[in-house]
């Protein structure tokens, strides 16, 4: 399955919430695997407060933004976007 990513929308969403894609993608993937914030922080060698910031952003972002980020993160596990 190939997921088309609108790069303008992608960057708009990240900028809107002040997030970096590499952190967000990895945090989403690890949360989907059932890890807690402390475990994620240790796994990614991030400060726990950074992980908390990203998780809180995910919890409070608009539904459409969240679904877009979730799909992009999970599809990144399957291969590159076109």
N, C-alpha and C positions, 0 to 999 in steps of 0.2 A: 504494500500500500504506500503510495506516495502522497505526502501532505504538502500542499502548496502554502507557502507562508508569504503573507503580505509584509514585506520588510518595513514599510512605513508604519503600518499598524503595530508591528512587533516593537519597534523602537519607541513609538508613541506610548504604548502601554508601559514599557520599562521606565521611560522618562517620567511618566505621569505619577508613578509610585516611588521613583528614586531608587530603582533596583538594577542590579547587574545580572545579565542573563546566566552566566556561568554558575553563580551562586544559586540563583532562583531555580534553574533546571535541576541541579543536584539536590537541593533541599526538597523540591517537589517529589523527585524520584524516591528519595529516602523516606519521606513521609508516607508515600504510597506503599512502601515496604514495611511500614509499621514502626519506624524508629521515632523516638522522642527527640525533643530539641537538644538535650544534653548529649545524647548519643550521636546526633547529626553533627553537632559542633566538634566532638572528638574525631569523628570519621573524616570530616572535611578540614580539620585543623583551623576552625573558625572560633571566634569568641562566641560564647553562648548568647550574648546580647545581640549579635549580628543575626544569628539564626532566629532568635525571638522576633526581631524586626521584620524579617522576611515572612515568617509564619503569620505574624499579625497582619502584615500587608495582604497576604493571601486570604485571610479570614474576613478582611474588611473591603476588599476590592469588589467592584461591580461584577455581577454574575457573568456577563459576556466576557469581560477581561479575564476573569478566573478560568472560565471554560477554554478560552483561547490559549492561555498560558499552560493549562493542564494538558491540552492536546499537543501543543508544541513540545512540551517537556517529555511526554511519554513517547511521542513519535520520534524524538531524537534518539531514543534507545534503539529504534529499528533502523536507523540509517540517516543519511543527510537529507535535508529538505531540498526541494526543487523550486 
